[in-house]
């Protein structure tokens, strides 16, 4: 084979790999979205950042491999890579990774609950103490207010007599 044909085949293979990589990375984002629910704004922002990064990566590949010239067989190669990935690996990958990460998060949350249980008990005891002190201060406030009211009334009566 001639050198030019080998370069074109290498360029096509890199395009296919780029399509595979783009779809693989987006599936990771999809897995994370399944684990943690996102709103429309966050999803749009993630997609914007993802596609900007993909555009830069594709431009870099085109610039490095083909002096920045867009070749339609490169687009075709990327599309073939994406389609191949989606037909073969995508569903299995998403299900396995979602399940594994969900179980890991569940396990870590259980460990965290066990570790933080003494702190929760301390917090509840502190809350009870603060509520008791607030109630006691309220009683003291009422007593002081009554005594001051009595003193003020007595003072008025004394001042009115003079």
C-alpha positions as a LaTeX table, in Angstrom:
\begin{tabular}{lrrr}
\hline
Residue & $x$ (\AA) & $y$ (\AA) & $z$ (\AA) \\
\hline
Unk1 & 0.00 & 0.00 & 0.00 \\
Unk2 & 1.12 & 3.49 & $-0.67$ \\
Unk3 & 1.94 & 5.91 & 2.10 \\
Unk4 & $-1.03$ & 8.18 & 1.28 \\
Unk5 & $-3.55$ & 5.34 & 1.51 \\
Unk6 & $-2.11$ & 4.28 & 4.87 \\
Unk7 & $-2.42$ & 7.88 & 6.10 \\
Unk8 & $-6.04$ & 8.07 & 4.93 \\
Unk9 & $-6.88$ & 4.74 & 6.60 \\
Unk10 & $-5.18$ & 5.90 & 9.80 \\
Unk11 & $-7.16$ & 9.15 & 9.65 \\
Unk12 & $-10.38$ & 7.18 & 9.13 \\
Unk13 & $-9.54$ & 4.87 & 12.06 \\
Unk14 & $-8.87$ & 7.89 & 14.26 \\
Unk15 & $-12.24$ & 9.32 & 13.24 \\
Unk16 & $-13.97$ & 6.08 & 14.19 \\
Unk17 & $-12.13$ & 6.06 & 17.53 \\
Unk18 & $-13.12$ & 9.70 & 18.09 \\
Unk19 & $-16.77$ & 8.76 & 17.54 \\
Unk20 & $-16.42$ & 5.88 & 20.00 \\
Unk21 & $-14.75$ & 8.13 & 22.57 \\
Unk22 & $-17.36$ & 10.89 & 22.24 \\
Unk23 & $-20.21$ & 8.42 & 22.77 \\
Unk24 & $-18.39$ & 6.69 & 25.64 \\
Unk25 & $-17.82$ & 9.97 & 27.49 \\
Unk26 & $-21.43$ & 11.04 & 26.93 \\
Unk27 & $-22.61$ & 7.72 & 28.34 \\
Unk28 & $-20.64$ & 8.45 & 31.52 \\
Unk29 & $-22.52$ & 11.74 & 31.77 \\
Unk30 & $-25.76$ & 9.83 & 31.20 \\
Unk31 & $-24.87$ & 7.35 & 33.97 \\
Unk32 & $-24.22$ & 10.22 & 36.38 \\
Unk33 & $-27.56$ & 11.77 & 35.41 \\
Unk34 & $-29.28$ & 8.50 & 36.27 \\
Unk35 & $-27.65$ & 8.47 & 39.70 \\
Unk36 & $-28.20$ & 12.14 & 40.53 \\
Unk37 & $-31.28$ & 13.79 & 39.09 \\
Unk38 & $-30.58$ & 17.03 & 37.20 \\
Unk39 & $-32.81$ & 19.93 & 36.33 \\
Unk40 & $-33.18$ & 21.27 & 32.80 \\
Unk41 & $-30.70$ & 24.10 & 33.37 \\
Unk42 & $-27.98$ & 21.81 & 34.73 \\
Unk43 & $-28.53$ & 19.28 & 31.95 \\
Unk44 & $-28.28$ & 22.01 & 29.33 \\
Unk45 & $-25.12$ & 23.39 & 30.91 \\
Unk46 & $-23.52$ & 19.93 & 31.01 \\
Unk47 & $-24.42$ & 19.35 & 27.38 \\
Unk48 & $-23.02$ & 22.73 & 26.35 \\
Unk49 & $-19.70$ & 22.06 & 28.08 \\
Unk50 & $-19.56$ & 18.52 & 26.69 \\
Unk51 & $-20.19$ & 19.57 & 23.09 \\
Unk52 & $-17.71$ & 22.45 & 23.33 \\
Unk53 & $-15.08$ & 20.01 & 24.57 \\
Unk54 & $-15.98$ & 17.56 & 21.78 \\
Unk55 & $-15.76$ & 20.31 & 19.18 \\
Unk56 & $-12.30$ & 21.28 & 20.41 \\
Unk57 & $-11.18$ & 17.62 & 20.43 \\
Unk58 & $-12.49$ & 17.01 & 16.89 \\
Unk59 & $-10.91$ & 20.24 & 15.63 \\
Unk60 & $-7.59$ & 19.25 & 17.20 \\
Unk61 & $-7.76$ & 15.83 & 15.55 \\
Unk62 & $-8.60$ & 17.39 & 12.18 \\
Unk63 & $-5.85$ & 19.97 & 12.57 \\
Unk64 & $-3.23$ & 17.41 & 13.57 \\
Unk65 & $-4.19$ & 14.72 & 11.06 \\
Unk66 & $-5.47$ & 16.71 & 8.08 \\
Unk67 & $-4.26$ & 20.33 & 8.49 \\
Unk68 & $-7.70$ & 21.45 & 9.69 \\
Unk69 & $-9.55$ & 20.45 & 6.52 \\
Unk70 & $-12.93$ & 18.87 & 7.13 \\
Unk71 & $-13.26$ & 15.64 & 5.20 \\
Unk72 & $-16.64$ & 13.99 & 4.92 \\
Unk73 & $-15.24$ & 10.52 & 5.36 \\
Unk74 & $-13.94$ & 11.73 & 8.77 \\
Unk75 & $-17.50$ & 12.69 & 9.71 \\
Unk76 & $-18.67$ & 9.33 & 8.36 \\
Unk77 & $-15.99$ & 7.55 & 10.42 \\
Unk78 & $-17.05$ & 9.36 & 13.61 \\
Unk79 & $-20.70$ & 8.53 & 12.90 \\
Unk80 & $-19.81$ & 4.87 & 12.27 \\
Unk81 & $-17.89$ & 4.77 & 15.56 \\
Unk82 & $-20.87$ & 6.23 & 17.42 \\
Unk83 & $-23.33$ & 3.84 & 15.79 \\
Unk84 & $-21.08$ & 0.83 & 16.41 \\
Unk85 & $-20.72$ & 1.75 & 20.09 \\
Unk86 & $-24.46$ & 2.33 & 20.53 \\
Unk87 & $-25.39$ & $-0.97$ & 18.90 \\
Unk88 & $-22.86$ & $-3.10$ & 20.76 \\
Unk89 & $-21.84$ & $-1.74$ & 24.14 \\
Unk90 & $-24.04$ & 1.17 & 25.19 \\
Unk91 & $-27.01$ & $-0.47$ & 26.93 \\
Unk92 & $-24.91$ & $-3.03$ & 28.75 \\
Unk93 & $-22.38$ & $-0.39$ & 29.83 \\
Unk94 & $-25.05$ & 2.00 & 31.13 \\
Unk95 & $-26.91$ & $-0.71$ & 33.06 \\
Unk96 & $-23.78$ & $-2.20$ & 34.62 \\
Unk97 & $-22.20$ & 1.13 & 35.56 \\
Unk98 & $-25.45$ & 2.59 & 36.91 \\
Unk99 & $-26.04$ & $-0.49$ & 39.05 \\
Unk100 & $-22.46$ & $-0.65$ & 40.32 \\
Unk101 & $-22.25$ & 3.04 & 41.15 \\
Unk102 & $-25.69$ & 2.96 & 42.78 \\
Unk103 & $-24.62$ & 0.06 & 45.02 \\
Unk104 & $-21.33$ & 1.79 & 45.88 \\
Unk105 & $-23.18$ & 5.00 & 46.79 \\
Unk106 & $-25.66$ & 3.00 & 48.90 \\
Unk107 & $-22.80$ & 1.24 & 50.72 \\
Unk108 & $-20.95$ & 4.52 & 51.37 \\
Unk109 & $-24.10$ & 6.20 & 52.63 \\
Unk110 & $-24.68$ & 3.32 & 55.08 \\
Unk111 & $-21.10$ & 3.60 & 56.36 \\
Unk112 & $-21.52$ & 7.35 & 56.71 \\
Unk113 & $-24.74$ & 6.86 & 58.67 \\
Unk114 & $-22.96$ & 4.48 & 61.06 \\
Unk115 & $-19.99$ & 6.80 & 61.50 \\
Unk116 & $-22.15$ & 9.89 & 62.02 \\
Unk117 & $-24.67$ & 8.27 & 64.38 \\
Unk118 & $-22.83$ & 9.47 & 67.54 \\
Unk119 & $-22.77$ & 13.00 & 66.14 \\
Unk120 & $-26.49$ & 12.77 & 65.46 \\
Unk121 & $-27.10$ & 11.74 & 69.08 \\
Unk122 & $-24.95$ & 14.64 & 70.30 \\
Unk123 & $-26.84$ & 17.03 & 68.05 \\
Unk124 & $-30.20$ & 15.81 & 69.38 \\
Unk125 & $-28.99$ & 16.14 & 72.97 \\
Unk126 & $-27.67$ & 19.64 & 72.25 \\
Unk127 & $-30.94$ & 20.61 & 70.62 \\
Unk128 & $-32.88$ & 19.39 & 73.64 \\
Unk129 & $-30.57$ & 21.37 & 75.96 \\
Unk130 & $-30.94$ & 24.54 & 73.91 \\
Unk131 & $-34.74$ & 24.20 & 73.84 \\
Unk132 & $-34.81$ & 23.66 & 77.63 \\
Unk133 & $-32.59$ & 26.74 & 78.15 \\
Unk134 & $-34.80$ & 28.81 & 75.85 \\
Unk135 & $-37.88$ & 27.74 & 77.81 \\
Unk136 & $-36.16$ & 28.58 & 81.10 \\
Unk137 & $-35.10$ & 31.98 & 79.80 \\
Unk138 & $-38.67$ & 32.65 & 78.71 \\
Unk139 & $-39.90$ & 31.91 & 82.25 \\
Unk140 & $-37.22$ & 34.18 & 83.70 \\
Unk141 & $-38.23$ & 36.90 & 81.27 \\
Unk142 & $-41.85$ & 36.69 & 82.39 \\
Unk143 & $-40.87$ & 36.82 & 86.08 \\
Unk144 & $-38.57$ & 39.82 & 85.56 \\
Unk145 & $-41.24$ & 41.58 & 83.51 \\
Unk146 & $-43.85$ & 41.08 & 86.25 \\
Unk147 & $-41.49$ & 42.38 & 88.94 \\
Unk148 & $-40.53$ & 45.41 & 86.86 \\
Unk149 & $-44.19$ & 46.14 & 86.18 \\
Unk150 & $-44.93$ & 45.99 & 89.91 \\
Unk151 & $-41.96$ & 48.26 & 90.65 \\
Unk152 & $-43.02$ & 50.78 & 88.01 \\
Unk153 & $-46.61$ & 50.84 & 89.35 \\
Unk154 & $-45.32$ & 51.35 & 92.89 \\
Unk155 & $-43.02$ & 54.14 & 91.74 \\
Unk156 & $-45.90$ & 55.87 & 89.93 \\
Unk157 & $-48.06$ & 55.67 & 93.01 \\
Unk158 & $-45.30$ & 57.16 & 95.17 \\
Unk159 & $-44.64$ & 59.92 & 92.64 \\
Unk160 & $-48.33$ & 60.72 & 92.28 \\
Unk161 & $-48.73$ & 61.15 & 96.07 \\
Unk162 & $-45.97$ & 63.76 & 96.20 \\
\hline
\end{tabular}
